């Protein structure tokens, strides 16, 4: 029986990405790929997913309502690293495997992070005298695919790179010329720049607070290309008010973004929308990886990237 792969994307994949995704199943009569693009109502999503065996999403919400409406669904793949837009409990309850595509967007996110760091270091290209990245210490809060990519770029700029990640060994970090921090407090107290690469979980939400960030040396810059939920926004406001040297840049604007931009325009920058994965290359990589993972799941039982174990 032919398996339907539904690609439900309010923000569609680029045509090149769609073509390459279809190439993965070309010649395989057991699969067909259907697109639901720029939909305007959840009802459209529910109707399209009703007979889908597999679902690919980007920033779209795979809610309990959507999962329950999918009578044949066996696997959901979020084309990207984060997966907090999938209701994992609902997926697990229905025996649906949920996956992400880690590493496919990592270089795009890392390049955005370094670009924003340069932008804020040079006073947003305003003509004012800025500073250089060379010789500064960069702390990576988590050392996954994005952290590793950013470390390589930052070392090329002459930065000294540190990282904290309880799931990565000292030996693994040192092999990539990154200083190992055994405590999160050490990372923040050591580095002028700290880049966040942690997911939004019950443990990490609002964990980036005043007491932690205030440990940073003079000229502190906090970079967030992860999730806005990991930031304690009351702490953020306090940091701006009490430290005239503190700067915050993100492609996940906080809820208080308008207030911060009004009061501290020269010390903050937020992209107009989440741009980490918004490159042609990342668009293609994540989409193709998602289809390949679905085929591997159905044909080999491969659950390598399952996130609801």
Secondary structure, DSSP 8 states (H G I E B T S, - for coil): --EEEEEEESS---HHHHHHHHHHHTT-TTEEEEEEES---HHHHHHHHTT-SEEEESS--B-HHHHHH-TT--EEEESSS--TTB-HHHHHHTT-EEEE-TTSSHHHHHHHHHHHHHHHHTGGGSSS----STT-EEEEES-SHHHHHHHHHHHHTT-EEEEE-TTS-HHHHHHTT-EE-SSHHHHHHH-SEEEE-----TTTTT-B-HHHHTTS-TT-EEEE-S-GGGB-HHHHHHHHHH-TT-EEEESS--TTHHHHHHH-GGGEEE-SS--TT-SHHHHHHHHHHHHHHHHHHHHH---TTBS--
